[in-house]
């Protein structure tokens, strides 16, 4: 099985990756396919067996959930910062509008004059 599937992988045209990310994904795919072949053939080294055993543990699943939650939290923080920046911009626009309504801004030196 090992030689036939490796020969198939070499014969099948994959095309050149357009980006480094695509190339990385192709290499990962090939490595996982090879690891699967070795596991099925019974020729996998202990490091490959250990790697996949660790992936199957509940601790690994919890770690992946934690990482996902952290990513979600960071995205929410970034969204909140962007919304805050938009709010500040809107606040400045409102202040400018108030200045123009108050006589074209004549006599207003700063935002503190509005308070």
Rosetta constraint file for C-alpha pairs under 8 A:
AtomPair CA 1 CA 5 HARMONIC 6.20 0.50
AtomPair CA 1 CA 37 HARMONIC 7.56 0.50
AtomPair CA 1 CA 41 HARMONIC 7.60 0.50
AtomPair CA 2 CA 6 HARMONIC 6.16 0.50
AtomPair CA 2 CA 37 HARMONIC 5.97 0.50
AtomPair CA 2 CA 38 HARMONIC 7.40 0.50
AtomPair CA 2 CA 41 HARMONIC 7.29 0.50
AtomPair CA 3 CA 7 HARMONIC 5.90 0.50
AtomPair CA 4 CA 8 HARMONIC 6.10 0.50
AtomPair CA 5 CA 9 HARMONIC 6.14 0.50
AtomPair CA 6 CA 10 HARMONIC 6.25 0.50
AtomPair CA 6 CA 34 HARMONIC 7.89 0.50
AtomPair CA 7 CA 11 HARMONIC 6.12 0.50
AtomPair CA 8 CA 12 HARMONIC 5.93 0.50
AtomPair CA 16 CA 23 HARMONIC 7.71 0.50
AtomPair CA 17 CA 22 HARMONIC 5.34 0.50
AtomPair CA 17 CA 23 HARMONIC 4.98 0.50
AtomPair CA 17 CA 26 HARMONIC 7.92 0.50
AtomPair CA 18 CA 22 HARMONIC 6.55 0.50
AtomPair CA 18 CA 23 HARMONIC 7.51 0.50
AtomPair CA 19 CA 23 HARMONIC 6.38 0.50
AtomPair CA 20 CA 24 HARMONIC 6.08 0.50
AtomPair CA 21 CA 25 HARMONIC 6.17 0.50
AtomPair CA 22 CA 26 HARMONIC 6.19 0.50
AtomPair CA 23 CA 27 HARMONIC 6.25 0.50
AtomPair CA 24 CA 28 HARMONIC 6.11 0.50
AtomPair CA 25 CA 29 HARMONIC 6.08 0.50
AtomPair CA 26 CA 30 HARMONIC 6.25 0.50
AtomPair CA 27 CA 31 HARMONIC 6.13 0.50
AtomPair CA 28 CA 32 HARMONIC 6.12 0.50
AtomPair CA 29 CA 33 HARMONIC 6.13 0.50
AtomPair CA 30 CA 34 HARMONIC 6.14 0.50
AtomPair CA 31 CA 35 HARMONIC 6.11 0.50
AtomPair CA 32 CA 36 HARMONIC 6.12 0.50
AtomPair CA 33 CA 37 HARMONIC 6.27 0.50
AtomPair CA 34 CA 38 HARMONIC 6.25 0.50
AtomPair CA 35 CA 39 HARMONIC 6.14 0.50
AtomPair CA 35 CA 44 HARMONIC 6.93 0.50
AtomPair CA 35 CA 48 HARMONIC 6.87 0.50
AtomPair CA 36 CA 40 HARMONIC 6.13 0.50
AtomPair CA 37 CA 41 HARMONIC 6.04 0.50
AtomPair CA 38 CA 42 HARMONIC 5.91 0.50
AtomPair CA 38 CA 43 HARMONIC 4.90 0.50
AtomPair CA 38 CA 44 HARMONIC 4.58 0.50
AtomPair CA 39 CA 43 HARMONIC 6.23 0.50
AtomPair CA 39 CA 44 HARMONIC 5.05 0.50
AtomPair CA 39 CA 49 HARMONIC 7.54 0.50
AtomPair CA 44 CA 48 HARMONIC 6.21 0.50
AtomPair CA 44 CA 49 HARMONIC 6.66 0.50
AtomPair CA 45 CA 49 HARMONIC 6.63 0.50
AtomPair CA 46 CA 50 HARMONIC 5.94 0.50
AtomPair CA 47 CA 51 HARMONIC 6.05 0.50
AtomPair CA 48 CA 52 HARMONIC 6.41 0.50
AtomPair CA 49 CA 53 HARMONIC 6.15 0.50
AtomPair CA 50 CA 54 HARMONIC 6.08 0.50
AtomPair CA 51 CA 55 HARMONIC 6.47 0.50
AtomPair CA 52 CA 56 HARMONIC 6.48 0.50
AtomPair CA 53 CA 57 HARMONIC 6.84 0.50
AtomPair CA 54 CA 60 HARMONIC 6.76 0.50
AtomPair CA 55 CA 60 HARMONIC 5.79 0.50
AtomPair CA 55 CA 61 HARMONIC 7.54 0.50
AtomPair CA 56 CA 60 HARMONIC 6.99 0.50
AtomPair CA 56 CA 61 HARMONIC 7.61 0.50
AtomPair CA 57 CA 61 HARMONIC 6.61 0.50
AtomPair CA 58 CA 62 HARMONIC 6.15 0.50
AtomPair CA 59 CA 63 HARMONIC 6.11 0.50
AtomPair CA 60 CA 64 HARMONIC 6.17 0.50
AtomPair CA 61 CA 65 HARMONIC 6.23 0.50
AtomPair CA 62 CA 66 HARMONIC 6.12 0.50
AtomPair CA 63 CA 67 HARMONIC 6.21 0.50
AtomPair CA 64 CA 68 HARMONIC 6.18 0.50
AtomPair CA 65 CA 69 HARMONIC 6.11 0.50
AtomPair CA 66 CA 70 HARMONIC 6.15 0.50
AtomPair CA 67 CA 71 HARMONIC 6.19 0.50
AtomPair CA 68 CA 72 HARMONIC 6.16 0.50
AtomPair CA 69 CA 73 HARMONIC 6.12 0.50
AtomPair CA 70 CA 74 HARMONIC 6.14 0.50
AtomPair CA 71 CA 75 HARMONIC 6.16 0.50
AtomPair CA 72 CA 76 HARMONIC 6.18 0.50
AtomPair CA 73 CA 77 HARMONIC 6.18 0.50
AtomPair CA 74 CA 78 HARMONIC 6.19 0.50
AtomPair CA 75 CA 79 HARMONIC 6.14 0.50
AtomPair CA 76 CA 80 HARMONIC 6.08 0.50
AtomPair CA 77 CA 81 HARMONIC 6.16 0.50
AtomPair CA 78 CA 82 HARMONIC 6.22 0.50
AtomPair CA 79 CA 83 HARMONIC 6.13 0.50
AtomPair CA 80 CA 84 HARMONIC 6.04 0.50
AtomPair CA 81 CA 85 HARMONIC 6.18 0.50
AtomPair CA 82 CA 86 HARMONIC 6.27 0.50
AtomPair CA 83 CA 87 HARMONIC 6.10 0.50
AtomPair CA 84 CA 88 HARMONIC 6.18 0.50
AtomPair CA 85 CA 89 HARMONIC 6.27 0.50
AtomPair CA 86 CA 90 HARMONIC 6.19 0.50
AtomPair CA 87 CA 91 HARMONIC 6.10 0.50
AtomPair CA 88 CA 92 HARMONIC 6.27 0.50
AtomPair CA 89 CA 93 HARMONIC 6.33 0.50
AtomPair CA 90 CA 94 HARMONIC 6.22 0.50
AtomPair CA 91 CA 95 HARMONIC 6.25 0.50
AtomPair CA 92 CA 96 HARMONIC 6.21 0.50
AtomPair CA 93 CA 97 HARMONIC 6.20 0.50
AtomPair CA 94 CA 98 HARMONIC 6.18 0.50
AtomPair CA 95 CA 99 HARMONIC 6.17 0.50
AtomPair CA 95 CA 111 HARMONIC 7.61 0.50
AtomPair CA 96 CA 100 HARMONIC 6.33 0.50
AtomPair CA 97 CA 101 HARMONIC 6.24 0.50
AtomPair CA 98 CA 102 HARMONIC 6.07 0.50
AtomPair CA 99 CA 103 HARMONIC 6.93 0.50
AtomPair CA 99 CA 104 HARMONIC 5.98 0.50
AtomPair CA 99 CA 105 HARMONIC 4.56 0.50
AtomPair CA 99 CA 108 HARMONIC 7.45 0.50
AtomPair CA 100 CA 104 HARMONIC 3.97 0.50
AtomPair CA 100 CA 105 HARMONIC 5.29 0.50
AtomPair CA 101 CA 105 HARMONIC 7.70 0.50
AtomPair CA 102 CA 106 HARMONIC 7.75 0.50
AtomPair CA 108 CA 113 HARMONIC 5.90 0.50
AtomPair CA 108 CA 114 HARMONIC 7.71 0.50
AtomPair CA 109 CA 113 HARMONIC 6.64 0.50
AtomPair CA 110 CA 114 HARMONIC 7.73 0.50
AtomPair CA 111 CA 115 HARMONIC 7.41 0.50
